[in-house]
């Protein structure tokens, strides 16, 4: 640091005493003339290089001028000469906080209390620091913060700032009534603290899910000061919690116009954008948060989570590993890395990182969950369920626990509890579908005769198709059923579900309440009422709920006849999700050898991703002409795809939307899977489940495809007598 001109040193009168120079330097410092102050401090140090007071003052000036690291070094040098000066340690803590160096700041505050054990301001400052250090009710840091502020309040109960800070700690510790009491005291003492008190009381009611009351309190704060960015941030959090995500995002945007460098608001907005699946915008928000505050790790692991949700696993993994070089033992980054690796089926590595976190903190809820996800595939059921119970106890309000627990319960066939837990998926920021804002009451299983209900799809195309099997059940209950679905499915669904009114997503009139509808439900939330047990699923192997266009069926029937009398087997072996490393769901052309080597079969191409190279390789290796037609868009024309599939004798597929379309048509389907356990199997792969016409051929992740492919080939030969 050298913000002063060199002439400032040479122009000084060398006959002036050091005391006079110091007083002049302090005067310049206090009046904001930092250049002159620095010049005078440095002149003194030329003559007295171990002057602790001047080193300390110059260090604090460096901090004020944006040279925090140099400021810390100068103040530490001052302390080395005079280690028992309270002010040096107090200012060292402030400079460290400015650099987000929480560990050094905490140490400095604790040294202050060793020197002045009854200093209430330091107790208050240390408590505020501890509140940010370790989050979660009942944590060691929160307990100490509460104890410190309790001491402060006991001695000076009439300081509103102390009451606000005490309320914040109590709120974080879920001592809601005590927190509200502290906030009210602050307001009574000084109306200037009313805004802070009201907006924080709003957050307490938000945590209690009383969103109307929460919004009322935060709006009172905004009435006092419409430009209160903290209140706008809190209002955004309330609206997001109430699933009014777009309104919440607008609040965050308004807050950022007032406070452009607030990393917390950017993080809150990023999480809301994640839930709306506005992924690119979420990445921008988290990137901005990291630029503003590079020490806050939440933005880093959330950024990686967005990339993972976008199925950019390699990019996400590289980002997390880079961040871990900066934060080598950050538990949430390690958990995110574990999540990423298990998504790539790298279970051994994923387990290593989860256990690394738990070795440091056995009570880390997210690590318990990531380990449970891994052990679902590699461990024992009892240990997996025990891990979830521990996680639910450690972080009862973290909905990612409920979501993953639900998927695990589906895997084990515990459907009743699985459906109950699965409802929490909408509060899980990493859930793959955007949160919607339908104003109608959530359907609760009550009678629907004479009522109207909007059912909306979720997740991927295959999920919408598979779960649409419940729409006929809803029509049979006497309801007027409105269905919102992926635009590619509108014509197919309108024909398949006679009596339903089908709309492409987004069905804005229903979501804004312009259309009079009694109830709303995401399609999978019907499952708890319509599919509570494995026996409640349709069991007829010919069960079909999709109805292709009869004219197009006839068209494709003629095309199939033109190929000759041999059995027609549709093939799809790759998709966007299926490629990449050990984690791929699909297979290679070489791995399909046992199937494609069968003579006497007409194989039909159902690939909706580009596969010209694979088709050529199939011709070269097996002499098979994979029948392909250029006048059908296998990805976007679902109606035409259904007409084609309805003329096939069998479909062979990895877990794809094509497989579930075939299942919805009642076409025999052989589904090959790279893992043994999966939530779609509902704990019993031999049961009819979602698709009675579908059979599963599975392997362990470390096994090759030889076993399933040979088994499928044998079944094909038996089926067609080849």
VOGU-3710 file (C-alpha; in Angstrom, 3 decimals, decimal comma):
1> xxxxxxxxxx> 0,000/0,000/0,000  1,200/3,469/-0,835  -1,711/5,774/-1,550  0,306/8,896/-0,752  2,615/10,804/-3,057  6,310/10,411/-2,207  6,632/14,182/-1,821  4,479/13,927/1,276  7,462/12,434/3,073  10,148/14,775/1,792
11> xxxxxxxxxx> 8,127/17,919/2,461  7,687/17,157/6,157  9,520/19,393/8,624  12,080/17,078/10,210  12,245/19,261/13,306  8,667/18,487/14,281  8,438/16,068/17,208  6,999/12,595/16,680  4,106/13,368/19,031  3,100/16,347/16,935
21> xxxxxxxxxx> 3,424/14,261/13,764  1,243/11,553/15,293  -1,453/14,040/16,294  -1,406/15,514/12,785  -1,591/12,048/11,248  -4,567/11,110/13,444  -6,323/14,380/12,554  -5,841/13,682/8,852  -7,038/10,110/9,397  -10,169/11,198/11,263
31> xxxxxxxxxx> -11,077/13,766/8,622  -10,695/11,280/5,784  -7,445/12,553/4,298  -5,920/9,090/4,110  -3,052/10,082/1,817  -1,703/12,675/4,271  -2,328/10,348/7,209  -0,360/7,546/5,565  2,522/9,891/4,764  2,753/11,055/8,374
41> xxxxxxxxxx> 2,463/7,516/9,790  5,260/6,335/7,512  7,450/9,326/8,474  7,076/8,355/12,109  7,967/4,727/11,348  11,148/5,811/9,581  12,331/7,155/12,928  10,514/4,678/15,162  9,889/1,446/13,200  8,564/-0,437/16,228
51> xxxxxxxxxx> 5,947/2,134/17,203  3,076/-0,260/17,850  0,375/2,409/17,937  1,403/3,829/14,566  1,720/0,369/13,015  -1,778/-0,382/14,259  -3,193/2,882/12,906  -1,474/2,421/9,563  -2,836/-1,132/9,421  -6,391/0,062/9,956
61> xxxxxxxxxx> -5,861/2,770/7,324  -4,680/0,069/4,900  -7,934/-1,803/5,562  -9,946/1,351/4,883  -8,036/1,849/1,631  -8,769/-1,671/0,390  -5,471/-3,307/1,358  -6,814/-5,740/3,923  -3,993/-8,286/3,868  -1,400/-5,565/4,445
71> xxxxxxxxxx> -3,604/-4,151/7,185  -3,629/-7,485/9,001  0,144/-7,794/8,715  0,706/-4,294/10,144  -1,683/-4,774/13,068  -0,151/-8,159/13,862  3,268/-6,517/13,904  1,922/-3,943/16,354  0,571/-6,750/18,541  3,959/-8,477/18,478
81> xxxxxxxxxx> 5,423/-5,390/20,203  2,473/-4,694/22,530  0,409/-7,891/22,835  -1,984/-6,696/25,545  -3,561/-3,629/23,905  -7,281/-4,253/23,591  -7,814/-1,834/20,684  -5,274/-3,608/18,491  -7,099/-6,915/18,776  -10,497/-5,279/18,346
91> xxxxxxxxxx> -9,456/-3,618/15,090  -7,690/-6,767/13,935  -11,043/-8,570/14,247  -12,739/-5,897/12,143  -10,100/-6,074/9,423  -10,297/-9,886/9,362  -14,076/-9,718/9,060  -13,648/-7,374/6,124  -11,691/-10,129/4,390  -14,191/-12,781/5,521
101> xxxxxxxxxx> -11,460/-14,432/7,571  -13,825/-15,755/10,214  -11,256/-17,895/11,997  -8,787/-15,037/12,619  -11,603/-12,639/13,508  -12,941/-15,064/16,100  -9,483/-15,490/17,624  -9,061/-11,711/17,831  -12,416/-11,257/19,536  -11,618/-13,982/22,034
111> xxxxxxxxxx> -8,297/-12,285/22,820  -10,249/-9,056/23,408  -12,389/-10,842/25,988  -9,275/-12,151/27,697  -8,150/-8,550/28,074  -11,596/-7,102/28,926  -13,877/-9,923/29,945  -16,848/-7,641/30,574  -16,807/-5,761/27,245  -20,389/-6,029/26,024
121> xxxxxxxxxx> -19,716/-4,715/22,519  -17,142/-7,439/21,921  -19,539/-10,071/23,275  -22,151/-8,778/20,849  -19,737/-8,797/17,914  -18,451/-12,285/18,710  -22,020/-13,574/18,993  -22,850/-12,145/15,562  -19,793/-13,858/14,123  -20,636/-17,194/15,742
131> xxxxxxxxxx> -24,151/-16,986/14,301  -22,709/-17,106/10,793  -20,017/-19,667/11,557  -22,112/-22,762/12,184  -25,742/-22,834/11,139  -28,519/-25,045/12,385  -30,572/-25,047/15,605  -28,743/-26,433/18,591  -25,298/-26,017/17,067  -22,380/-25,336/19,402
141> xxxxxxxxxx> -21,765/-21,888/17,899  -25,405/-20,824/18,221  -25,493/-21,965/21,819  -22,426/-19,882/22,637  -23,823/-16,896/20,714  -27,055/-17,156/22,680  -25,147/-17,325/25,968  -23,038/-14,273/25,086  -25,996/-12,162/24,063  -27,938/-13,324/27,089
151> xxxxxxxxxx> -25,146/-11,890/29,233  -25,165/-8,670/27,217  -28,940/-8,260/27,497  -28,882/-8,999/31,225  -26,483/-6,100/31,784  -27,842/-3,666/29,164  -31,422/-4,618/28,337  -32,301/-1,212/26,898  -29,986/-1,272/23,865  -32,182/-2,029/20,834
161> xxxxxxxxxx> -29,285/-3,241/18,679  -28,503/-5,916/21,248  -32,151/-6,976/21,328  -32,262/-7,299/17,520  -29,097/-9,400/17,484  -30,372/-11,563/20,331  -33,613/-12,045/18,406  -31,657/-13,154/15,340  -29,768/-15,797/17,312  -32,958/-17,011/18,996
171> xxxxxxxxxx> -34,694/-17,174/15,599  -31,851/-19,229/14,132  -32,132/-21,548/17,110  -35,919/-21,891/16,499  -36,782/-20,242/19,819  -39,517/-18,325/18,062  -41,478/-16,759/20,910  -38,337/-15,588/22,680  -37,079/-14,105/19,404  -40,325/-12,221/18,787
181> xxxxxxxxxx> -40,147/-10,896/22,334  -36,646/-9,499/21,696  -37,719/-7,907/18,420  -40,734/-6,292/20,073  -38,547/-4,887/22,848  -36,229/-3,332/20,257  -39,198/-1,662/18,538  -40,547/-0,349/21,833  -37,164/1,127/22,743  -36,473/2,842/19,437
191> xxxxxxxxxx> -38,860/3,073/16,451  -35,841/3,253/14,149  -35,373/-0,488/14,721  -38,986/-1,315/13,792  -38,140/-2,228/10,200  -35,466/-4,737/11,193  -37,725/-6,210/13,865  -40,793/-6,512/11,624  -39,006/-8,051/8,678  -37,404/-10,674/10,932
201> xxxxxxxxxx> -40,670/-11,474/12,685  -41,971/-12,081/9,185  -39,307/-14,738/8,649  -40,342/-16,472/11,866  -43,934/-16,788/10,650  -42,619/-17,906/7,273  -40,754/-20,764/8,969  -44,052/-21,698/10,624  -45,655/-21,748/7,139  -48,024/-18,922/8,064
211> xxxxxxxxxx> -47,182/-17,120/4,860  -50,042/-14,648/4,988  -48,966/-13,363/8,397  -45,304/-13,427/7,353  -46,041/-11,269/4,321  -48,060/-8,882/6,483  -45,128/-8,270/8,844  -42,575/-7,792/6,074  -44,886/-5,393/4,253  -45,152/-3,360/7,466
221> xxxxxxxxxx> -41,380/-2,990/7,358  -41,572/-1,909/3,729  -44,256/0,621/4,575  -41,783/2,218/6,977  -39,048/2,206/4,329  -39,971/1,120/0,778  -36,268/1,077/-0,084  -35,332/-1,381/2,655  -33,405/-3,950/0,599  -33,248/-6,377/3,533
231> xxxxxxxxxx> -37,044/-6,287/3,834  -37,431/-6,858/0,088  -35,061/-9,818/0,411  -37,148/-11,223/3,256  -40,362/-10,679/1,296  -38,792/-12,595/-1,567  -38,011/-15,474/0,777  -41,594/-15,518/2,071  -43,065/-15,562/-1,436  -40,679/-18,300/-2,562
241> xxxxxxxxxx> -41,579/-20,408/0,462  -45,248/-19,913/-0,471  -44,421/-21,231/-3,965  -44,953/-17,803/-5,508  -41,524/-18,045/-7,028  -41,828/-15,531/-9,836  -43,046/-12,853/-7,426  -40,242/-13,747/-5,046  -37,670/-13,421/-7,812  -39,066/-9,970/-8,645
251> xxxxxxxxxx> -38,539/-8,949/-5,007  -34,931/-10,110/-5,100  -34,390/-8,145/-8,292  -35,841/-5,002/-6,679  -33,631/-5,518/-3,633  -30,538/-5,836/-5,818  -31,278/-2,530/-7,522  -31,002/-0,953/-4,073  -28,105/-3,070/-2,825  -26,122/-4,109/-5,883
261> xxxxxxxxxx> -23,307/-5,858/-4,012  -25,280/-8,079/-1,658  -24,104/-11,648/-2,165  -26,861/-13,066/0,080  -29,637/-11,652/-2,102  -27,977/-13,104/-5,194  -27,819/-16,514/-3,496  -31,467/-16,355/-2,478  -32,434/-15,394/-6,012  -30,262/-18,190/-7,401
271> xxxxxxxxxx> -32,049/-20,781/-5,265  -35,435/-19,493/-6,410  -34,328/-19,603/-10,036  -33,170/-23,195/-9,479  -36,653/-24,167/-8,345  -38,131/-22,553/-11,448  -35,520/-24,426/-13,527  -34,286/-21,167/-14,974  -30,880/-22,755/-14,855  -28,793/-20,284/-16,846
281> xxxxxxxxxx> -30,113/-17,383/-14,772  -29,432/-19,330/-11,581  -25,830/-19,857/-12,669  -25,482/-16,114/-13,293  -26,861/-15,305/-9,825  -24,517/-17,703/-8,051  -21,585/-16,486/-10,162  -22,332/-12,910/-9,106  -22,541/-13,975/-5,455  -19,112/-15,626/-5,723
291> xxxxxxxxxx> -17,638/-12,500/-7,317  -18,952/-10,311/-4,500  -18,011/-12,658/-1,661  -15,518/-15,338/-2,632  -15,439/-16,703/0,920  -19,093/-17,813/1,075  -19,105/-21,459/0,017  -22,856/-21,823/-0,469  -22,748/-20,135/-3,870  -20,044/-22,577/-4,981
301> xxxxxxxxxx> -21,895/-25,780/-4,198  -25,198/-24,398/-5,455  -23,509/-23,411/-8,721  -22,263/-26,979/-9,073  -25,704/-28,364/-8,215  -27,258/-26,354/-11,052  -24,706/-27,768/-13,497  -25,505/-31,257/-12,211  -29,238/-30,657/-12,688  -28,446/-29,610/-16,261
311> xxxxxxxxxx> -26,733/-33,014/-16,662  -23,363/-31,314/-17,168  -21,736/-33,741/-14,775  -18,171/-33,416/-16,040  -18,266/-29,624/-15,901  -19,845/-29,722/-12,443  -17,232/-32,173/-11,175  -14,368/-30,026/-12,480  -15,872/-26,952/-10,819  -16,280/-28,643/-7,432
321> xxxxxxxxxx> -12,759/-30,046/-7,462  -11,429/-26,581/-8,258  -13,464/-25,054/-5,420  -12,156/-27,706/-3,015  -8,627/-26,432/-3,620  -9,804/-23,171/-2,053  -12,003/-24,811/0,617  -10,412/-28,253/1,111  -12,652/-29,531/3,904  -15,899/-27,695/3,135
331> xxxxxxxxxx> -18,549/-30,347/3,893  -21,180/-29,164/1,415  -18,686/-29,090/-1,436  -17,591/-32,625/-0,563  -21,241/-33,689/-0,414  -21,882/-32,111/-3,816  -18,887/-33,973/-5,231  -20,282/-37,183/-3,767  -23,679/-36,464/-5,353  -22,032/-35,835/-8,682
341> xxxxxxxxxx> -19,991/-39,036/-8,594  -22,895/-41,229/-7,600  -24,785/-39,724/-10,545  -21,960/-41,086/-12,693  -22,232/-44,421/-10,860  -18,772/-43,908/-9,358  -20,061/-45,315/-6,086  -16,726/-46,137/-4,484  -15,431/-42,580/-4,897  -18,777/-41,093/-3,883
351> xxxxxxxxxx> -18,747/-43,121/-0,668  -15,185/-41,984/0,085  -16,113/-38,300/0,047  -19,282/-38,788/2,090  -17,366/-40,670/4,751  -14,645/-38,013/4,710  -17,240/-35,471/5,837  -18,704/-37,803/8,449  -15,258/-38,519/9,876  -15,011/-34,790/10,621
361> xxxxxxxxxx> -18,632/-34,336/11,690  -20,680/-37,506/12,273  -23,832/-35,369/12,553  -23,602/-33,734/9,115  -27,079/-34,331/7,682  -26,242/-33,796/3,985  -23,345/-36,253/4,229  -25,619/-38,831/5,848  -27,962/-38,483/2,874  -25,269/-38,719/0,199
371> xxxxxxxxxx> -23,863/-41,817/1,893  -27,341/-43,352/2,032  -27,822/-42,733/-1,702  -24,562/-44,557/-2,438  -25,257/-47,464/-0,091  -28,665/-47,943/-1,683  -26,687/-49,548/-4,516  -23,767/-51,036/-2,608  -24,852/-51,553/1,005  -27,531/-53,079/3,177
381> xxxxxxxxxx> -31,109/-51,868/3,504  -30,935/-51,571/7,296  -27,936/-49,229/7,189  -29,499/-47,088/4,448  -32,748/-46,590/6,363  -30,830/-45,882/9,571  -28,829/-43,162/7,813  -32,027/-41,482/6,653  -33,486/-41,568/10,151  -30,347/-39,880/11,458
391> xxxxxxxxxx> -30,496/-37,272/8,702  -34,163/-36,536/9,388  -33,241/-35,953/13,014  -30,229/-33,741/12,243  -31,859/-31,566/9,547  -35,645/-32,061/9,882  -36,492/-29,062/7,701  -34,163/-29,910/4,800  -36,492/-31,247/2,114  -33,702/-32,843/0,100
401> xxxxxxxxxx> -33,696/-35,467/2,863  -37,406/-36,224/2,426  -37,063/-36,297/-1,355  -34,189/-38,777/-1,424  -35,735/-40,799/1,387  -38,897/-41,081/-0,718  -36,955/-42,364/-3,726  -35,266/-44,920/-1,488  -38,601/-46,055/-0,054  -39,910/-46,511/-3,601
411> xxxxxxxxxx> -36,846/-48,642/-4,333  -37,642/-50,868/-1,353  -41,366/-51,049/-2,150  -42,593/-49,081/0,886  -45,041/-47,138/-1,230  -47,361/-45,650/1,356  -44,589/-43,825/3,248  -42,782/-43,079/-0,017  -45,732/-41,122/-1,398  -46,000/-39,148/1,834
421> xxxxxxxxxx> -42,331/-38,168/1,765  -42,356/-37,524/-1,970  -44,707/-34,548/-1,599  -41,750/-32,594/-0,230  -39,960/-32,727/-3,592  -41,291/-29,284/-4,544  -39,348/-27,703/-1,672  -36,130/-29,408/-2,748  -34,075/-26,912/-4,760  -32,475/-29,653/-6,852
431> xxxxxxxxxx> -35,761/-31,174/-7,987  -35,797/-31,396/-11,766  -39,207/-29,804/-12,404  -40,055/-26,118/-11,987  -42,268/-25,202/-9,044  -45,679/-24,016/-10,208  -48,012/-21,443/-8,691  -51,486/-22,862/-9,259  -53,801/-21,060/-6,783  -56,350/-23,862/-6,470
441> xxxxxxxxxx> -56,493/-26,114/-3,425  -54,240/-29,152/-3,558  -56,379/-32,228/-4,127  -56,455/-34,320/-0,968  -58,161/-37,458/-2,222  -61,672/-36,143/-1,536  -64,640/-36,991/-3,842  -64,454/-35,287/-7,212  -67,893/-35,891/-8,677  -69,028/-32,596/-10,164
451> xxxxxxxxxx> -65,669/-30,921/-9,435  -62,958/-29,595/-11,708  -59,300/-30,436/-11,293  -56,161/-29,392/-13,167  -53,500/-32,106/-13,367  -50,090/-31,001/-14,571  -47,148/-33,054/-15,728  -43,694/-33,002/-14,231  -40,120/-34,133/-14,849  -39,229/-35,594/-18,271
461> xxxxxxxxxx> -41,264/-36,687/-21,253  -41,123/-40,349/-20,273  -42,290/-39,481/-16,754  -45,303/-37,587/-18,082  -46,231/-40,512/-20,324  -45,748/-43,199/-17,687  -47,709/-41,438/-14,982  -50,535/-40,422/-17,328  -51,810/-43,941/-16,675  -53,579/-42,404/-13,658
471> xxxxxxxxxx> -55,639/-39,936/-15,711  -58,350/-42,508/-16,561  -58,756/-43,155/-12,812  -59,428/-39,442/-12,286  -61,972/-39,360/-15,125  -63,728/-42,358/-13,585  -64,186/-40,366/-10,361  -66,618/-38,065/-12,146  -64,369/-35,023/-12,301  -63,960/-32,561/-15,122
481> xxxxxxxxxx> -60,285/-33,167/-15,704  -58,006/-30,523/-17,197  -54,566/-31,844/-18,161  -51,513/-29,690/-18,745  -48,745/-31,552/-20,527  -45,662/-31,217/-22,682  -46,785/-29,674/-26,015  -45,602/-32,763/-27,932  -48,175/-34,860/-26,063  -51,299/-32,715/-26,474
491> xxxxxxxxxx> -52,825/-34,467/-29,505  -51,977/-37,927/-28,174  -53,401/-37,216/-24,723  -56,540/-35,540/-26,072  -57,326/-38,662/-28,085  -56,303/-41,074/-25,323  -58,266/-39,530/-22,457  -61,754/-39,009/-23,745  -63,583/-36,379/-21,747  -60,417/-34,632/-20,514
501> xxxxxxxxxx> -59,461/-31,143/-21,622  -55,794/-31,125/-22,594  -53,621/-28,022/-22,752  -49,963/-27,456/-23,624  -47,675/-26,280/-20,835  -47,926/-23,593/-19,609  -51,692/-23,536/-19,048  -51,545/-19,908/-17,974  -55,269/-19,402/-17,447  -55,327/-22,148/-14,834
511> xxxxxxxxxx> -52,108/-21,034/-13,141  -53,327/-17,441/-12,794  -56,794/-18,495/-11,604  -58,601/-17,081/-14,629  -60,368/-20,410/-15,163  -62,723/-21,608/-12,417  -61,191/-24,868/-11,178  -61,659/-26,480/-7,764  -58,435/-28,448/-7,297  -54,927/-28,811/-8,667
521> xxxxxxxxxx> -52,372/-31,574/-8,476  -49,044/-32,491/-9,957  -49,607/-35,818/-11,633  -47,372/-37,800/-9,290  -49,160/-36,453/-6,231  -52,125/-38,548/-7,392  -50,088/-41,663/-6,672  -50,611/-41,613/-2,925  -54,374/-41,941/-3,498  -54,507/-44,039/-6,677
531> xxxxxxxxxx> -51,398/-46,260/-6,358  -50,815/-46,722/-2,593  -49,646/-50,346/-2,919  -48,051/-52,469/-5,629  -51,363/-54,335/-5,971  -53,172/-51,111/-6,871  -51,347/-50,851/-10,212  -52,982/-52,316/-13,348  -51,843/-55,914/-13,822  -53,175/-56,916/-17,250
541> xxxxxxxxxx> -50,066/-57,438/-19,453  -52,029/-55,982/-22,376  -53,002/-52,873/-20,398  -52,828/-49,794/-22,625  -53,914/-46,220/-21,985  -52,476/-44,435/-25,034  -54,466/-44,305/-28,290  -52,597/-43,442/-31,496  -54,296/-41,947/-34,547  -56,084/-44,844/-36,366
551> xxxxxxxxxx> -55,198/-43,461/-39,801  -51,507/-43,270/-38,900  -51,666/-46,770/-37,428  -52,919/-47,989/-40,785  -50,168/-46,071/-42,572  -47,431/-47,712/-40,497  -49,118/-51,080/-40,739  -48,620/-50,934/-44,493  -44,995/-49,964/-44,062  -44,371/-52,878/-41,723
561> xxxxxxxxxx> -46,080/-55,290/-44,122  -43,820/-54,048/-46,907  -40,826/-55,255/-44,935  -42,100/-58,813/-44,957  -43,541/-61,270/-42,415  -40,630/-61,349/-39,975  -41,107/-60,064/-36,368  -40,626/-56,311/-36,013  -38,426/-55,255/-33,086  -37,914/-51,569/-32,311
571> xxxxxxxxxx> -34,463/-50,632/-31,025  -33,189/-47,675/-28,974  -29,892/-48,002/-27,149  -28,724/-44,450/-26,474  -30,093/-41,014/-25,601  -28,713/-37,763/-24,246  -28,924/-39,129/-20,705  -27,415/-42,444/-21,667  -23,923/-41,414/-22,744  -20,773/-40,874/-20,715
581> xxxxxxxxxx> -18,390/-43,086/-18,786  -19,497/-45,808/-16,421  -22,565/-43,769/-15,646  -24,199/-44,312/-18,994  -27,669/-45,805/-19,031  -27,443/-46,969/-22,623  -25,296/-49,496/-24,435  -22,923/-49,421/-27,384  -23,544/-51,120/-30,703  -20,890/-53,687/-29,790
591> xxxxxxxxxx> -22,650/-54,487/-26,512  -25,884/-55,162/-28,444  -24,196/-58,032/-30,327  -26,269/-60,896/-28,818  -29,483/-59,178/-29,965  -28,452/-57,780/-33,347  -26,875/-61,107/-34,320  -30,266/-62,849/-34,285  -31,386/-63,843/-37,767  -35,011/-63,596/-38,856
601> xxxxxxxxxx> -35,803/-60,226/-37,232  -36,607/-56,859/-38,810  -35,019/-54,292/-36,526  -36,648/-50,841/-36,571  -34,826/-47,672/-35,553  -36,450/-45,773/-32,663  -33,436/-43,599/-31,859  -34,392/-39,953/-31,429  -30,770/-38,767/-31,324  -28,448/-38,749/-34,338
611> xxxxxxxxxx> -27,112/-42,256/-34,956  -25,856/-42,468/-38,542  -22,449/-43,767/-37,442  -24,063/-46,435/-35,280  -26,371/-47,503/-38,111  -23,391/-47,907/-40,407  -21,556/-49,905/-37,758  -24,598/-52,169/-37,259  -24,648/-52,850/-40,996  -20,922/-53,539/-40,998
621> xxxxxxxxxx> -20,769/-55,760/-37,900  -24,025/-57,675/-38,174  -25,223/-57,207/-41,742  -28,404/-55,673/-40,308  -30,322/-52,941/-42,092  -31,764/-50,936/-39,221  -34,974/-49,744/-40,833  -35,166/-45,971/-40,689  -37,546/-43,482/-42,263  -36,628/-39,857/-42,823
631> xxxxxxxxxx> -40,233/-38,629/-42,843  -40,780/-39,169/-39,105  -39,404/-36,993/-36,316  -38,904/-39,565/-33,581  -38,203/-36,896/-30,980  -40,876/-34,305/-31,561  -43,757/-36,119/-33,273  -44,989/-38,302/-30,442  -48,289/-39,048/-32,150  -46,517/-40,480/-35,181
641> xxxxxxxxxx> -44,070/-42,363/-32,957  -46,989/-44,032/-31,156  -48,514/-45,106/-34,478  -45,183/-46,654/-35,481  -44,636/-48,425/-32,137  -48,193/-49,809/-32,114  -47,230/-51,841/-35,209  -44,172/-53,424/-33,598  -44,051/-56,839/-31,981  -41,460/-55,837/-29,390
651> xxxxxxxxxx> -39,419/-52,842/-28,257  -35,908/-53,198/-26,805  -34,755/-50,081/-24,985  -32,776/-48,624/-22,152  -34,803/-46,582/-19,597  -36,093/-44,019/-22,082  -39,282/-42,173/-22,954  -39,636/-44,550/-25,910  -39,759/-47,520/-23,532  -42,512/-45,930/-21,463
661> xxxxxxxxxx> -44,418/-44,950/-24,597  -44,334/-48,575/-25,705  -45,497/-49,588/-22,243  -48,391/-47,116/-22,456  -49,420/-48,745/-25,748  -49,319/-52,228/-24,230  -46,488/-53,286/-26,568  -44,113/-55,887/-25,071  -40,990/-54,034/-24,005  -37,619/-55,281/-22,810
671> xxxxxxxxxx> -35,967/-52,555/-20,729  -32,274/-53,028/-19,962  -30,920/-51,194/-16,920  -27,334/-50,677/-15,659  -28,300/-50,907/-11,986  -30,166/-53,469/-9,930  -32,244/-51,126/-7,824  -34,235/-48,154/-9,108  -37,274/-46,275/-7,849  -39,337/-46,979/-10,995
681> xxxxxxxxxx> -39,223/-50,687/-10,128  -41,182/-50,041/-6,904  -39,230/-52,673/-4,998  -40,437/-55,513/-7,218  -39,132/-55,630/-10,803  -41,298/-58,679/-11,532  -44,541/-56,900/-10,590  -46,576/-55,093/-13,288  -45,865/-51,654/-11,819  -46,234/-48,667/-14,103
691> xxxxxxxxxx> -46,023/-50,720/-17,322  -47,447/-54,265/-17,189  -46,122/-55,025/-20,676  -42,546/-54,153/-19,680  -39,869/-56,519/-18,433  -36,585/-55,427/-16,882  -33,150/-56,889/-17,552  -30,674/-55,576/-14,996  -27,024/-55,751/-14,045  -24,757/-54,375/-11,356
701> xxxxxxxxxx> -22,861/-51,241/-12,289  -19,501/-53,017/-12,279  -20,751/-55,777/-14,559  -20,623/-55,772/-18,335  -23,774/-55,849/-20,471  -23,163/-59,458/-21,548  -25,603/-60,954/-19,046  -28,677/-58,784/-19,768  -28,088/-58,743/-23,536  -27,733/-62,532/-23,736
711> xxxxxxxxxx> -30,854/-62,926/-21,621  -32,800/-60,560/-23,885  -31,572/-62,434/-26,961  -32,722/-65,734/-25,504  -36,139/-64,269/-24,666  -36,477/-62,910/-28,220  -35,717/-66,326/-29,679  -38,244/-67,976/-27,364  -40,892/-65,333/-28,058  -40,691/-65,643/-31,832
721> xx> -39,644/-69,277/-32,054  -36,376/-68,435/-33,764
//
